[in-house]
Amino acid sequence: MDLSPSAADIPSEDWERHRSHERPIAAIEIGAASADEFAAYGRRLNLLLTASQSRRSMPVMSITLPAALRDTSDEAATELLRGYFRVDASRAGGVAFTGSQFDTWAGGGDKPVHANRFTDGDINAVAMLSVEIPPRAVIEVLLRRAGTLSSLLELIPVEVDLHNATPEMIGPGGNAWKLWEELAAVPHLGPTTVSKLCARKRPRLLPVHDKYVEQFVGPTRTYWEAMRQSLAADGAKLARRLESIGREAGVPQLSALRVFDVIAWRSGNPSPELV
């Protein structure tokens, strides 16, 4: 007998609560969690167990939405994004945030002529996100490991968005995973830098990660898949919304991933004027 619950067994408000939960399960710190947090995680785990037996589509892993994206209106999120890309003639460089140059610096990391090799332009673009790659690591990326990295990049599609990717495309053993591991093996390249190098070359498929974004997407070991599932859920509803916010903010060239990254970073960074 089929005892799997139907969609009606899970109230719609519970699904929405799951989609906008306070923190990812993967982000819980056992030693620091309160009794209330444990109770909340227990309720969510029970919901996930029910969902796994349900016919209704729901992410098994998911991300936390910043407050600006939990709002039914896009106004706050659009303003965060628009402000990040605004011109500020009073500051050196003439921009409010240097990170606004990351995607387009030297023509972009995924433009056809450079899509399958790391260049000086990529190193400088990462610096726009306040990451300085040490000289010896630069030599590794641009010279000593250039052939291996280029071979991997050639196997990773440029035109695929994360919400349209298969789990295998970004999972263990896949070419994107191997690219991460090869970069992570370079001395003095930490996970934040690795994520930004990956995002520079495949901005539609591989998202940025840092300590501010982590509170919304969880740790590096799981965040690709958590974001993929969340963006793809409900017919890619979140991905479409992020793309719409990008257009409204005047930066239609941005991927859904980068729109989310900017909104999450500005939401999580207590001193956003530092970059």
Backbone as JSON, one array per atom type, in Angstrom:
{
  "sequence": "MDLSPSAADIPSEDWERHRSHERPIAAIEIGAASADEFAAYGRRLNLLLTASQSRRSMPVMSITLPAALRDTSDEAATELLRGYFRVDASRAGGVAFTGSQFDTWAGGGDKPVHANRFTDGDINAVAMLSVEIPPRAVIEVLLRRAGTLSSLLELIPVEVDLHNATPEMIGPGGNAWKLWEELAAVPHLGPTTVSKLCARKRPRLLPVHDKYVEQFVGPTRTYWEAMRQSLAADGAKLARRLESIGREAGVPQLSALRVFDVIAWRSGNPSPELV",
  "N": [[0.85, -1.18, 0.0], [0.49, 2.24, -0.78], [1.76, 4.61, 1.23], [2.68, 7.13, 1.06], [2.64, 10.58, 1.76], [0.37, 13.02, 0.45], [0.47, 16.16, -1.39], [-1.29, 17.71, 0.04], [-0.91, 16.96, 2.64], [1.07, 18.47, 3.73], [1.07, 21.57, 4.94], [0.83, 24.63, 3.07], [2.01, 26.86, 4.22], [4.02, 25.77, 5.74], [5.78, 24.88, 3.81], [6.64, 27.33, 2.75], [7.83, 28.36, 5.01], [9.97, 26.65, 5.23], [11.39, 27.37, 2.91], [12.27, 29.92, 3.53], [13.82, 29.74, 5.8], [15.58, 30.38, 8.93], [18.4, 29.74, 9.14], [20.73, 27.7, 7.28], [20.54, 24.13, 7.67], [23.01, 22.89, 7.55], [24.64, 24.82, 8.62], [24.53, 24.85, 11.36], [26.02, 25.12, 14.55], [27.02, 22.9, 16.77], [27.97, 23.19, 19.43], [27.28, 25.78, 20.01], [24.6, 26.15, 19.67], [21.33, 26.98, 20.77], [18.68, 25.75, 22.94], [16.25, 26.36, 21.78], [17.03, 26.69, 19.12], [17.81, 24.07, 18.47], [15.33, 22.84, 18.7], [13.97, 24.1, 16.62], [15.46, 23.2, 14.43], [14.91, 20.52, 14.65], [12.19, 20.45, 14.01], [12.35, 21.28, 11.38], [13.87, 19.25, 10.2], [12.06, 17.18, 10.47], [10.1, 18.07, 8.72], [11.54, 17.93, 6.33], [11.91, 15.17, 6.18], [9.26, 14.34, 5.84], [8.81, 15.6, 3.41], [10.51, 14.19, 1.75], [9.1, 11.93, 1.28], [6.98, 12.75, -0.08], [4.95, 13.61, -2.94], [5.19, 16.11, -3.8], [7.22, 18.69, -5.15], [10.21, 19.75, -3.66], [13.09, 21.42, -2.34], [15.74, 19.37, -1.18], [18.01, 20.25, -0.06], [18.66, 23.59, 0.91], [18.88, 27.19, 0.71], [19.24, 30.12, 2.78], [17.21, 32.93, 2.53], [18.19, 36.31, 2.19], [16.92, 39.13, 4.09], [15.94, 41.07, 2.35], [15.13, 39.6, 0.18], [13.26, 37.97, 1.24], [11.11, 39.52, 1.48], [8.02, 40.27, -0.07], [7.98, 42.2, -1.97], [10.2, 43.48, -4.49], [11.63, 45.73, -4.11], [13.51, 46.5, -2.04], [15.62, 44.69, -2.46], [16.33, 45.35, -5.06], [17.28, 47.95, -4.7], [19.53, 47.49, -3.11], [21.15, 46.15, -4.94], [21.32, 48.02, -7.05], [22.61, 50.11, -5.72], [25.09, 49.0, -5.27], [26.31, 49.07, -7.71], [26.51, 51.72, -8.33], [27.78, 54.88, -9.51], [30.37, 56.78, -8.01], [31.8, 59.6, -7.81], [33.28, 60.81, -5.87], [34.98, 59.05, -4.71], [38.06, 57.22, -4.91], [38.71, 55.75, -8.02], [36.13, 56.09, -8.8], [33.81, 54.64, -8.31], [31.21, 53.23, -6.26], [31.53, 50.72, -5.09], [34.23, 48.57, -5.43], [33.89, 45.97, -6.18], [31.97, 46.02, -8.09], [33.21, 45.97, -10.49], [34.07, 43.45, -10.95], [32.78, 41.5, -12.62], [32.96, 42.46, -15.24], [35.53, 43.28, -15.73], [38.33, 43.63, -17.82], [36.87, 42.66, -19.93], [35.48, 40.47, -19.01], [35.52, 37.2, -17.5], [34.52, 35.01, -18.84], [34.4, 35.5, -21.52], [34.65, 34.5, -24.95], [37.37, 34.35, -25.98], [38.95, 34.06, -23.75], [37.76, 32.22, -22.11], [38.51, 29.63, -21.41], [40.9, 29.68, -20.07], [42.9, 30.9, -17.39], [43.73, 34.28, -16.75], [45.76, 37.32, -16.48], [43.83, 39.27, -16.23], [41.79, 37.97, -14.83], [42.97, 37.58, -12.34], [43.25, 40.23, -11.5], [40.58, 40.94, -11.49], [39.53, 39.41, -9.4], [40.81, 40.7, -7.33], [39.26, 42.96, -7.16], [37.25, 42.15, -5.54], [38.3, 42.33, -3.07], [40.32, 40.44, -2.6], [43.54, 39.48, -2.52], [45.73, 37.76, -4.44], [48.52, 35.86, -3.67], [51.87, 36.34, -5.04], [53.29, 33.9, -5.67], [51.23, 32.07, -5.83], [49.89, 33.12, -7.99], [51.7, 32.54, -10.04], [51.5, 29.77, -10.05], [48.8, 29.41, -10.88], [48.65, 30.78, -13.35], [50.81, 29.83, -14.81], [52.33, 27.29, -14.0], [50.26, 25.43, -13.48], [48.6, 25.93, -15.54], [47.97, 24.45, -17.89], [46.57, 22.15, -16.92], [44.4, 23.37, -15.59], [43.19, 24.72, -17.73], [42.42, 22.56, -19.31], [40.43, 21.46, -17.73], [38.59, 23.58, -17.59], [37.76, 23.63, -20.24], [35.99, 21.55, -20.28], [33.84, 22.35, -18.86], [30.75, 23.78, -19.17], [30.0, 27.03, -20.54], [27.62, 28.33, -20.98], [25.61, 27.41, -19.29], [23.27, 27.76, -16.75], [23.25, 27.66, -13.15], [20.81, 26.81, -12.06], [19.81, 25.26, -14.08], [21.52, 23.19, -14.26], [22.7, 19.79, -13.92], [22.85, 17.61, -11.02], [25.18, 16.07, -11.22], [26.85, 17.64, -12.75], [27.97, 19.52, -11.09], [28.76, 18.1, -8.94], [30.67, 15.82, -6.72], [33.53, 14.49, -8.27], [32.85, 15.49, -10.73], [33.65, 17.79, -13.44], [33.66, 20.51, -12.68], [33.95, 20.27, -9.95], [36.46, 19.09, -9.88], [37.95, 21.2, -10.91], [37.73, 23.04, -8.81], [39.1, 21.57, -6.82], [41.68, 21.44, -7.93], [42.44, 24.13, -7.96], [42.25, 24.62, -5.23], [44.36, 23.16, -4.32], [46.52, 24.72, -4.74], [49.08, 26.35, -3.07], [48.35, 28.73, -0.52], [45.92, 29.55, -1.54], [42.82, 30.03, -0.44], [39.43, 28.83, 0.34], [37.6, 30.96, -0.2], [38.94, 32.54, -2.11], [39.29, 30.62, -4.11], [36.61, 30.14, -4.79], [35.94, 32.57, -5.93], [37.63, 32.74, -8.13], [36.61, 30.59, -9.61], [33.99, 31.51, -10.03], [34.5, 33.74, -11.56], [35.28, 32.61, -14.02], [33.12, 30.99, -14.72], [30.48, 32.42, -14.44], [27.73, 32.0, -14.51], [27.29, 29.48, -13.58], [28.88, 28.77, -11.32], [28.95, 29.84, -8.07], [29.96, 32.7, -6.01], [31.6, 32.58, -2.83], [31.9, 33.57, 0.53], [32.7, 34.72, 3.89], [30.54, 36.31, 4.55], [28.49, 35.67, 2.78], [28.22, 33.04, 3.42], [26.55, 32.68, 5.65], [24.07, 32.59, 4.55], [24.08, 30.62, 2.57], [25.38, 28.4, 3.53], [28.18, 26.11, 4.25], [31.24, 25.72, 2.26], [31.44, 23.09, 1.33], [28.93, 22.23, 0.68], [27.49, 24.23, -0.63], [27.19, 24.7, -3.41], [25.37, 22.71, -4.35], [23.2, 23.2, -2.64], [22.45, 25.76, -3.46], [21.86, 25.24, -6.14], [19.59, 23.54, -5.96], [17.77, 25.21, -4.62], [17.52, 27.4, -6.37], [16.46, 26.13, -8.59], [14.03, 25.18, -7.77], [10.43, 25.01, -7.84], [9.95, 25.54, -10.6], [12.18, 27.11, -11.21], [11.73, 29.5, -9.89], [12.95, 31.32, -8.03], [15.36, 31.87, -9.34], [14.43, 33.15, -11.67], [13.29, 35.37, -10.52], [15.53, 36.68, -9.44], [16.93, 37.29, -11.78], [15.11, 39.09, -12.86], [15.27, 41.14, -10.97], [17.88, 41.97, -11.45], [17.59, 43.09, -14.0], [15.82, 45.19, -13.42], [17.42, 46.71, -11.76], [19.21, 47.72, -13.5], [21.35, 46.23, -14.38], [21.37, 44.05, -16.37], [23.1, 42.18, -17.43], [24.11, 40.59, -15.46], [24.41, 37.38, -13.92], [21.97, 35.21, -12.36], [23.14, 34.13, -10.11], [25.13, 35.98, -9.42], [23.62, 38.24, -8.87], [22.26, 37.33, -6.59], [24.5, 36.95, -4.94], [25.51, 39.6, -4.55], [23.35, 40.84, -3.23], [23.16, 39.2, -0.96], [25.73, 39.54, 0.13], [25.79, 42.31, 0.71], [23.77, 42.34, 2.54], [24.76, 40.79, 4.59], [27.21, 41.86, 5.38], [28.63, 43.75, 7.84], [30.06, 46.1, 7.54], [29.77, 47.42, 4.9], [30.88, 49.44, 3.34], [33.53, 49.11, 3.07], [34.5, 47.94, 0.79]],
  "CA": [[0.0, 0.0, 0.0], [1.26, 3.48, -0.86], [1.46, 5.47, 2.36], [3.33, 8.43, 0.89], [1.68, 11.68, 1.91], [0.12, 13.88, -0.71], [0.83, 17.56, -1.15], [-2.21, 18.28, 1.01], [-0.49, 16.61, 3.98], [2.03, 19.46, 4.19], [0.47, 22.89, 4.72], [1.65, 25.49, 2.22], [2.81, 27.78, 5.03], [5.22, 25.05, 6.16], [6.72, 24.91, 2.69], [7.23, 28.65, 2.67], [8.73, 28.5, 6.15], [11.19, 25.95, 4.86], [12.12, 28.1, 1.88], [12.83, 31.16, 4.07], [14.22, 29.43, 7.17], [16.55, 31.32, 9.48], [19.76, 29.36, 8.8], [20.8, 26.35, 6.71], [20.84, 23.07, 8.63], [24.45, 22.63, 7.53], [25.38, 25.89, 9.28], [24.39, 24.77, 12.81], [27.2, 24.84, 15.34], [26.45, 22.12, 17.87], [28.33, 23.73, 20.74], [26.77, 27.13, 20.22], [23.16, 26.2, 19.43], [20.45, 27.03, 21.94], [17.61, 24.74, 22.94], [15.25, 26.8, 20.8], [17.57, 26.4, 17.79], [17.7, 22.64, 18.26], [13.92, 22.52, 18.48], [13.64, 24.56, 15.28], [16.07, 22.3, 13.47], [14.18, 19.26, 14.7], [10.95, 20.62, 13.24], [12.67, 21.35, 9.96], [14.26, 17.91, 9.77], [10.82, 16.4, 10.33], [9.48, 18.53, 7.48], [12.32, 17.37, 5.22], [11.6, 13.75, 6.1], [7.94, 14.24, 5.22], [8.94, 16.01, 2.02], [11.18, 13.15, 0.98], [8.12, 10.9, 0.97], [5.86, 13.41, -0.72], [4.99, 13.77, -4.39], [5.37, 17.53, -4.1], [8.62, 19.06, -5.35], [10.76, 20.64, -2.66], [14.51, 21.19, -2.23], [16.25, 18.6, -0.05], [18.91, 21.23, 0.53], [18.21, 24.91, 0.5], [19.6, 28.33, 1.22], [18.47, 31.13, 3.5], [17.06, 34.17, 1.77], [18.36, 37.57, 2.93], [15.64, 39.8, 4.38], [15.46, 41.8, 1.16], [14.51, 38.64, -0.74], [12.1, 37.37, 1.9], [10.03, 40.47, 1.25], [7.27, 39.99, -1.3], [8.37, 43.24, -2.93], [11.59, 43.44, -4.92], [12.18, 47.08, -4.02], [14.71, 46.56, -1.2], [16.68, 43.94, -3.14], [16.74, 46.14, -6.23], [18.06, 49.08, -4.23], [20.84, 46.98, -2.7], [21.9, 45.85, -6.15], [21.57, 49.27, -7.76], [23.59, 50.86, -4.96], [26.4, 48.36, -5.41], [26.86, 49.42, -9.03], [26.4, 53.15, -8.6], [28.98, 55.7, -9.69], [30.64, 57.68, -6.89], [32.96, 60.38, -8.25], [34.04, 61.3, -4.71], [35.88, 58.0, -4.25], [39.08, 56.77, -5.87], [38.15, 54.77, -8.94], [34.85, 56.61, -9.31], [32.7, 53.71, -8.1], [30.87, 53.05, -4.86], [32.09, 49.44, -4.66], [35.14, 48.03, -6.44], [33.36, 44.69, -6.64], [31.12, 46.24, -9.26], [34.03, 45.76, -11.68], [34.49, 42.04, -11.0], [32.19, 40.73, -13.72], [33.26, 42.99, -16.57], [36.93, 43.69, -15.84], [39.06, 43.03, -18.96], [35.92, 42.02, -20.82], [34.81, 39.33, -18.38], [36.31, 35.97, -17.51], [33.92, 33.97, -19.67], [34.34, 35.86, -22.93], [35.17, 33.35, -25.71], [38.81, 34.28, -26.19], [39.63, 33.73, -22.49], [36.86, 31.42, -21.27], [39.1, 28.36, -20.99], [42.21, 29.84, -19.44], [43.02, 32.0, -16.44], [44.57, 35.36, -17.26], [46.01, 38.43, -15.55], [42.56, 39.95, -16.01], [41.05, 37.25, -13.78], [43.63, 37.86, -11.06], [42.89, 41.6, -11.13], [39.14, 40.98, -11.21], [39.35, 38.88, -8.04], [41.25, 41.76, -6.41], [38.14, 43.88, -7.0], [36.44, 41.62, -4.44], [39.14, 42.41, -1.87], [41.15, 39.24, -2.44], [44.84, 39.6, -3.16], [46.34, 36.45, -4.63], [49.97, 36.01, -3.52], [52.6, 36.15, -6.29], [53.61, 32.49, -5.97], [49.98, 31.43, -6.25], [49.63, 33.62, -9.35], [52.56, 31.75, -10.93], [50.89, 28.43, -10.14], [47.55, 29.46, -11.65], [48.84, 31.27, -14.72], [51.9, 29.15, -15.51], [52.64, 25.9, -13.7], [49.05, 24.6, -13.56], [47.75, 26.5, -16.59], [47.47, 23.4, -18.79], [45.56, 21.34, -16.23], [43.22, 24.2, -15.36], [42.53, 24.96, -19.02], [41.78, 21.3, -19.73], [39.2, 21.32, -16.95], [37.66, 24.62, -18.03], [37.21, 23.23, -21.54], [34.95, 20.54, -20.05], [32.77, 22.96, -18.06], [30.02, 24.67, -20.1], [29.93, 28.46, -20.24], [26.26, 28.85, -21.16], [24.65, 26.7, -18.44], [22.99, 28.38, -15.45], [23.25, 26.67, -12.07], [19.47, 26.24, -11.86], [19.56, 24.3, -15.15], [22.57, 22.17, -14.23], [22.4, 18.52, -13.25], [23.7, 17.43, -9.84], [26.47, 15.52, -11.62], [27.66, 18.68, -13.36], [28.68, 20.26, -10.05], [29.0, 17.21, -7.81], [31.97, 15.17, -6.57], [33.96, 13.75, -9.44], [32.57, 16.24, -11.95], [34.74, 18.66, -13.87], [33.67, 21.72, -11.86], [34.51, 19.85, -8.66], [37.9, 18.9, -10.1], [38.52, 22.54, -11.04], [37.85, 23.56, -7.43], [40.16, 20.84, -6.12], [42.97, 21.82, -8.5], [42.74, 25.46, -7.44], [42.42, 24.53, -3.77], [45.66, 22.55, -4.07], [47.55, 25.75, -4.88], [49.39, 26.95, -1.76], [47.9, 30.08, -0.2], [44.58, 29.84, -2.08], [41.76, 29.54, 0.43], [38.16, 28.58, -0.35], [36.99, 32.19, -0.72], [39.63, 32.89, -3.35], [38.96, 29.6, -5.1], [35.24, 30.35, -5.26], [35.9, 33.77, -6.77], [38.25, 32.38, -9.41], [35.63, 29.76, -10.33], [32.87, 32.37, -10.43], [34.98, 34.62, -12.63], [35.32, 31.88, -15.28], [31.79, 30.43, -15.02], [29.6, 33.22, -13.56], [26.34, 31.51, -14.51], [27.24, 28.13, -13.02], [29.61, 28.6, -10.07], [28.74, 31.06, -7.29], [30.94, 33.22, -5.06], [31.39, 32.22, -1.43], [32.78, 34.17, 1.52], [32.15, 34.6, 5.24], [29.27, 37.01, 4.63], [27.51, 34.9, 2.03], [28.07, 31.7, 4.03], [25.42, 32.62, 6.58], [22.86, 32.37, 3.77], [24.17, 29.45, 1.68], [26.04, 27.28, 4.18], [29.62, 25.95, 4.02], [31.67, 25.48, 0.87], [31.3, 21.69, 0.91], [27.55, 21.94, 0.25], [26.72, 25.38, -1.1], [26.82, 24.59, -4.83], [24.15, 21.92, -4.5], [22.12, 23.9, -1.95], [21.99, 26.84, -4.33], [21.24, 24.65, -7.34], [18.25, 23.07, -5.66], [16.9, 26.34, -4.28], [17.26, 28.2, -7.57], [15.69, 25.34, -9.54], [12.74, 24.8, -7.19], [9.2, 25.69, -8.3], [10.13, 26.04, -11.96], [13.24, 28.14, -11.2], [11.07, 30.75, -9.48], [13.91, 32.24, -7.43], [16.31, 32.29, -10.39], [13.75, 34.12, -12.53], [13.12, 36.61, -9.75], [16.84, 37.33, -9.36], [17.19, 37.86, -13.1], [14.23, 40.26, -12.99], [15.84, 42.19, -10.12], [19.04, 42.47, -12.17], [17.12, 43.99, -15.07], [15.24, 46.38, -12.81], [18.51, 47.51, -11.19], [20.03, 48.26, -14.58], [22.51, 45.38, -14.66], [20.78, 42.82, -16.92], [24.14, 41.23, -17.82], [24.5, 39.75, -14.33], [23.75, 36.09, -13.74], [21.17, 35.1, -11.14], [24.07, 33.86, -9.0], [25.82, 37.21, -9.01], [22.61, 39.08, -8.24], [22.09, 36.83, -5.23], [25.73, 37.2, -4.2], [25.59, 41.01, -4.15], [22.31, 41.09, -2.23], [23.54, 38.49, 0.27], [26.92, 40.18, 0.69], [25.42, 43.6, 1.3], [22.9, 42.07, 3.69], [25.51, 40.15, 5.67], [28.45, 42.57, 5.7], [28.32, 44.86, 8.76], [30.79, 47.3, 7.12], [29.78, 47.26, 3.44], [31.58, 50.5, 2.62], [34.96, 48.81, 3.04], [34.9, 47.41, -0.52]],
  "C": [[0.89, 1.24, 0.0], [0.83, 4.4, 0.26], [2.11, 6.84, 2.24], [2.32, 9.54, 1.01], [1.51, 12.44, 0.62], [0.53, 15.29, -0.38], [-0.04, 18.18, -0.07], [-1.79, 17.98, 2.44], [0.49, 17.62, 4.57], [1.46, 20.84, 3.91], [1.41, 23.8, 3.94], [2.51, 26.43, 3.05], [4.08, 27.11, 5.54], [6.25, 25.02, 5.05], [7.4, 26.26, 2.6], [8.18, 28.9, 3.83], [10.04, 27.8, 5.88], [12.03, 26.77, 3.89], [12.77, 29.37, 2.43], [13.31, 30.96, 5.51], [15.38, 30.31, 7.61], [17.99, 31.0, 9.07], [19.74, 27.99, 8.16], [21.09, 25.33, 7.8], [22.34, 22.84, 8.71], [25.24, 23.66, 8.31], [25.3, 25.81, 10.81], [25.72, 24.43, 13.47], [26.73, 24.2, 16.64], [26.73, 22.77, 19.22], [27.7, 25.07, 21.05], [25.25, 27.22, 20.09], [22.38, 26.19, 20.73], [19.4, 25.93, 21.84], [16.55, 25.09, 21.91], [15.72, 26.49, 19.38], [17.46, 24.91, 17.49], [16.26, 22.23, 17.99], [13.5, 22.92, 17.06], [14.22, 23.64, 14.22], [15.37, 20.95, 13.46], [12.89, 19.33, 13.9], [11.25, 20.63, 11.75], [13.1, 19.99, 9.41], [13.04, 17.01, 9.58], [10.1, 16.78, 9.04], [10.21, 17.95, 6.27], [12.05, 15.89, 5.05], [10.25, 13.53, 5.44], [8.03, 14.57, 3.74], [9.57, 14.92, 1.16], [10.24, 12.04, 0.56], [6.92, 11.45, 0.2], [6.05, 13.49, -2.22], [5.31, 15.23, -4.76], [6.86, 17.86, -4.18], [9.07, 20.05, -4.29], [12.25, 20.38, -2.54], [14.85, 20.33, -1.02], [17.28, 19.44, 0.68], [18.41, 22.59, 0.09], [19.06, 25.98, 1.16], [18.66, 29.21, 2.02], [18.38, 32.38, 2.65], [17.37, 35.37, 2.67], [17.01, 38.25, 3.1], [15.07, 40.48, 3.16], [14.78, 40.88, 0.16], [13.37, 37.87, -0.08], [10.87, 38.26, 1.76], [9.31, 40.12, -0.05], [7.56, 41.02, -2.38], [9.85, 43.1, -3.27], [12.31, 44.76, -4.69], [13.48, 47.12, -3.22], [15.88, 45.85, -1.87], [17.22, 44.72, -4.33], [17.61, 47.31, -5.8], [19.44, 48.65, -3.76], [21.72, 46.74, -3.92], [22.27, 47.13, -6.9], [22.65, 50.09, -7.04], [24.99, 50.31, -5.1], [27.08, 48.79, -6.7], [26.81, 50.93, -9.32], [27.77, 53.81, -8.76], [29.13, 56.6, -8.47], [31.93, 58.43, -7.2], [33.81, 60.86, -7.09], [35.06, 60.28, -4.22], [36.89, 57.65, -5.33], [38.5, 55.65, -6.72], [36.8, 55.17, -9.49], [33.67, 55.68, -9.15], [32.45, 53.56, -6.6], [31.53, 51.79, -4.3], [33.0, 48.9, -5.76], [34.66, 46.7, -6.98], [32.45, 44.81, -7.84], [31.87, 46.01, -10.57], [34.39, 44.3, -11.9], [34.03, 41.33, -12.27], [32.68, 41.18, -15.09], [34.72, 43.38, -16.76], [37.62, 42.92, -16.97], [38.12, 42.23, -19.86], [35.18, 40.84, -20.25], [35.62, 38.05, -18.51], [35.78, 34.88, -18.41], [33.79, 34.38, -21.13], [35.1, 34.8, -23.74], [36.69, 33.25, -25.78], [39.56, 33.84, -24.93], [38.87, 32.73, -21.63], [37.52, 30.17, -20.7], [40.54, 28.48, -20.49], [42.17, 31.03, -18.48], [44.04, 33.01, -16.96], [44.86, 36.38, -16.15], [44.72, 39.18, -15.23], [41.74, 39.29, -14.92], [41.65, 37.53, -12.41], [43.24, 39.26, -10.58], [41.4, 41.71, -10.78], [38.85, 40.47, -9.8], [39.78, 39.92, -7.01], [40.14, 42.79, -6.18], [37.19, 43.44, -5.88], [37.28, 41.5, -3.17], [39.89, 41.12, -1.57], [42.43, 39.43, -3.22], [45.47, 38.22, -3.25], [47.86, 36.61, -4.56], [50.71, 35.69, -4.81], [52.9, 34.7, -6.64], [52.37, 31.72, -6.4], [49.61, 31.87, -7.66], [50.44, 32.81, -10.36], [51.98, 30.35, -11.12], [49.69, 28.44, -11.07], [47.8, 29.81, -13.11], [49.91, 30.52, -15.5], [51.96, 27.65, -15.2], [51.43, 24.97, -13.87], [48.14, 25.03, -14.7], [47.16, 25.43, -17.49], [46.37, 22.58, -18.17], [44.28, 22.13, -16.03], [42.46, 24.47, -16.66], [41.81, 23.71, -19.52], [40.46, 21.09, -18.99], [38.16, 22.36, -17.39], [37.02, 24.26, -19.37], [36.05, 22.26, -21.4], [33.76, 21.09, -19.25], [32.03, 23.97, -18.93], [29.95, 26.11, -19.61], [28.48, 28.93, -20.17], [25.21, 28.16, -20.3], [24.5, 27.44, -17.12], [22.9, 27.3, -14.39], [21.88, 26.03, -11.89], [19.07, 25.27, -12.97], [20.56, 23.16, -15.16], [22.06, 20.9, -13.58], [23.27, 18.42, -12.0], [25.1, 16.93, -10.2], [27.41, 16.59, -12.16], [28.5, 19.43, -12.32], [29.08, 19.38, -8.87], [30.38, 16.6, -7.77], [32.31, 14.33, -7.81], [33.7, 14.46, -10.75], [33.7, 17.21, -12.26], [34.81, 19.96, -13.07], [34.29, 21.42, -10.5], [36.02, 19.69, -8.78], [38.61, 20.24, -10.26], [38.74, 23.14, -9.65], [39.02, 22.88, -6.73], [41.55, 21.23, -6.62], [43.38, 23.2, -8.0], [43.01, 25.43, -5.94], [43.77, 23.91, -3.4], [46.81, 23.55, -4.21], [47.83, 26.35, -3.5], [48.91, 28.39, -1.66], [46.61, 30.49, -0.9], [43.55, 29.2, -1.17], [40.46, 29.39, -0.32], [37.47, 29.83, -0.89], [37.61, 32.59, -2.05], [39.31, 31.9, -4.45], [37.57, 29.83, -5.66], [35.17, 31.55, -6.21], [36.58, 33.53, -8.12], [37.29, 31.54, -10.25], [34.49, 30.61, -10.86], [33.27, 33.31, -11.56], [34.93, 33.9, -13.99], [33.96, 31.33, -15.69], [30.75, 31.14, -14.15], [28.16, 32.74, -13.52], [26.2, 30.19, -13.77], [27.82, 28.03, -11.62], [29.56, 29.89, -9.25], [29.91, 31.43, -6.38], [30.57, 32.76, -3.65], [32.38, 33.01, -0.58], [32.07, 34.14, 2.87], [30.81, 35.32, 5.39], [28.16, 36.25, 3.91], [27.23, 33.56, 2.7], [26.87, 31.6, 4.95], [24.09, 32.37, 5.85], [22.9, 31.06, 2.98], [24.83, 28.24, 2.32], [27.5, 27.16, 3.77], [29.96, 25.57, 2.59], [31.42, 24.05, 0.42], [29.9, 21.37, 0.38], [26.88, 23.06, -0.53], [26.37, 25.33, -2.58], [25.48, 23.88, -4.98], [22.96, 22.59, -3.8], [21.57, 25.02, -2.82], [21.32, 26.3, -5.58], [19.8, 24.25, -7.06], [17.3, 24.23, -5.37], [16.55, 27.17, -5.49], [16.36, 27.46, -8.56], [14.28, 25.03, -9.06], [11.6, 25.62, -7.79], [9.38, 26.31, -9.68], [11.13, 27.18, -12.06], [12.67, 29.51, -10.8], [12.06, 31.76, -8.92], [14.9, 32.76, -8.47], [15.69, 33.36, -11.28], [13.57, 35.46, -11.8], [14.43, 37.38, -9.67], [17.21, 37.97, -10.7], [16.36, 39.12, -13.32], [14.76, 41.43, -12.17], [17.06, 42.81, -10.8], [18.63, 43.44, -13.27], [16.59, 45.29, -14.49], [16.32, 47.31, -12.24], [19.43, 48.08, -12.25], [21.28, 47.47, -14.88], [22.03, 44.02, -15.22], [21.82, 41.78, -17.32], [24.51, 40.28, -16.68], [23.73, 38.43, -14.33], [22.9, 36.14, -12.48], [22.06, 34.89, -9.93], [24.7, 35.14, -8.49], [24.85, 38.19, -8.37], [22.4, 38.64, -6.79], [23.31, 37.16, -4.38], [25.8, 38.64, -3.69], [24.58, 41.31, -3.06], [22.67, 40.44, -0.9], [24.74, 39.16, 0.93], [26.59, 41.49, 1.36], [24.53, 43.41, 2.52], [23.7, 41.54, 4.88], [26.74, 40.87, 6.13], [28.14, 43.75, 6.61], [29.01, 46.17, 8.39], [30.91, 47.33, 5.6], [30.53, 48.33, 2.68], [33.08, 50.24, 2.52], [35.42, 48.37, 1.66], [34.42, 48.32, -1.62]]
}
